[in-house]
Amino acid sequence: MKSLELPVFAKLLMTTTILMFLLSTDTFAVEAYQVIHRFQSRSARQPNAALVADKIGNLYGTAYLSGPDTCGSQGCGVVFKLTNQPDGKWKYSVIHHFNGVDGEGPVGGLIFDSLGNLYGTTWRGGQGFGTVFRLSSTSQGWKETVLYSFGPAPGDVINPITALMLDKNGALYGTAAGGTYEYGGVFRLERKSDGWKETVIYNFTGGLDGRSPNGHLVSDSRGNLYGSTDYGGEHHAGVIFKLTPSAVGNWRETVLHSFKTAPEGGAPGELIFDRAGNLYGTTQLGGKPTCNVAGPDCGVVFQLKRSAGLWTLNVLHRFNGADGSTPYAGLVFDSDGNLYGTTPFGGDNNYGVVFKLSKSVSTWSETVLHSFNLRDGAYPWGGVILSTTGVLYGAAFQGGIDRNSESGVVYSIAPSGNTTQTPENPSP
């Protein structure tokens, strides 16, 4: 089996996770952008995914690199925590530093279970092909347990780069490269009496069913799984797929949509559901025939509307470069039905933007809430999370320090007049 040896930026085109919050918020009027943490190159740097929050508003995330350690000069990466203090400041701490044996290069985001344990993945480490880990808070600090180390068994998936999904029975699901045909697969981790057991429940063939799955999975009330692939499909521009479990334990894939690139989009990313069961997401490609920043097209925001068992694609917004480019991360809804997200490129300085899409009758309008300028962050590959007070939180992969633009930041964007910046408990 071949290992996935990708440079950081190639990998990042298949990154991160959005976690939705229980929401109650007013719409944004005037942005109030604030850097709440600037990473230092010798401790940790390059946060790549969306954040998660605990019940009292502390933020958690992963940093892809860290200072020199057992993994070499670039480091193995860390899991960090930002503690929300009474004076409004944020205290940064590392709650786990990877050592290679237990994982290296955490790229995807984290998720909580109902007991407050954190789960995540690393791109490398373990047996060389990445790990799934759990962090549990104890009186002595956070304790890490490696639940699974990928490869090198033939047919196993390898190098996971996205957040996991937890079902109601406590099983974990995710996507990764490798698999039987080496076009990627979907895996499940179940807790058994003798430990955690991994099963690859679907192997992509690289044809009409898709190739290179990316983004975290989402599920409906019946236990069906939904996700996307960067490539493959009828037009070789990626697909949105559904996996349906059978009574005997097999999973059947259905392609809900096969992208065509311009003008509808191509290389789709992470998905979310609305309350009516429709899917929403972004594509890195497609949209307008010309793009001011990143090549022939800048990507779109789309809806897959479900009606009578059929799925219809609607493009809600086509980026033009000035208002953002090449979105990958997922979206988040507020209680009024507005959508929020990020693009890693485009904007005033081509360092990416945070945007809002508002619906009026049947049309959607975009507002750029913040355009990054390097000093305040750059390349927000991960998406945003939204608190009940209407504050957005996210991480930018680079920027933040003039002398070292590779470090990255954690930021908040508050609505006008809002000085409270406390995330609430995330929705399961």
Stockholm file with secondary structure:
# STOCKHOLM 1.0

chainA/1-428         MKSLELPVFAKLLMTTTILMFLLSTDTFAVEAYQVIHRFQSRSARQPNAALVADKIGNLYGTAYLSGPDTCGSQGCGVVFKLTNQPDGKWKYSVIHHFNGVDGEGPVGGLIFDSLGNLYGTTWRGGQGFGTVFRLSSTSQGWKETVLYSFGPAPGDVINPITALMLDKNGALYGTAAGGTYEYGGVFRLERKSDGWKETVIYNFTGGLDGRSPNGHLVSDSRGNLYGSTDYGGEHHAGVIFKLTPSAVGNWRETVLHSFKTAPEGGAPGELIFDRAGNLYGTTQLGGKPTCNVAGPDCGVVFQLKRSAGLWTLNVLHRFNGADGSTPYAGLVFDSDGNLYGTTPFGGDNNYGVVFKLSKSVSTWSETVLHSFNLRDGAYPWGGVILSTTGVLYGAAFQGGIDRNSESGVVYSIAPSGNTTQTPENPSP
#=GR chainA/1-428 SS CCCCCCCHHHHHTTCCCCCCBCCCCCCCSSCEEEEEEECCTTTEEEECSCCEECTTSCEEEEEEEESSBTTBTTCCCEEEEEEECTTSCEEEEEEEECCSSSCBCCCSCCEECTTSCEEEEESBCTTTTCEEEEEEEETTEEEEEEEEECCCSTTCEECCCSCCEECTTSCEEEEEEESTTSSCEEEEEEEETTEEEEEEEEECCSSTTCEEEEEEEEECTTCCEEEEEEECSTTSSCEEEEEEECTTSCEEEEEEEECCBTTTBEEEEEEEECTTSCEEEEEEECSSSCCSSSSSCCCEEEEEEEETTEEEEEEEEECCBTTBBCCCSCCEECTTSCEEEEESBCSSSSSCEEEEEEEETTEEEEEEEEECCBTTBBCCCSCCEECTTSCEEEEESBCSCTTCTTSCEEEEEECTTCCCCCCCCBCC
#=GC SS_cons         CCCCCCCHHHHHTTCCCCCCBCCCCCCCSSCEEEEEEECCTTTEEEECSCCEECTTSCEEEEEEEESSBTTBTTCCCEEEEEEECTTSCEEEEEEEECCSSSCBCCCSCCEECTTSCEEEEESBCTTTTCEEEEEEEETTEEEEEEEEECCCSTTCEECCCSCCEECTTSCEEEEEEESTTSSCEEEEEEEETTEEEEEEEEECCSSTTCEEEEEEEEECTTCCEEEEEEECSTTSSCEEEEEEECTTSCEEEEEEEECCBTTTBEEEEEEEECTTSCEEEEEEECSSSCCSSSSSCCCEEEEEEEETTEEEEEEEEECCBTTBBCCCSCCEECTTSCEEEEESBCSSSSSCEEEEEEEETTEEEEEEEEECCBTTBBCCCSCCEECTTSCEEEEESBCSCTTCTTSCEEEEEECTTCCCCCCCCBCC
//
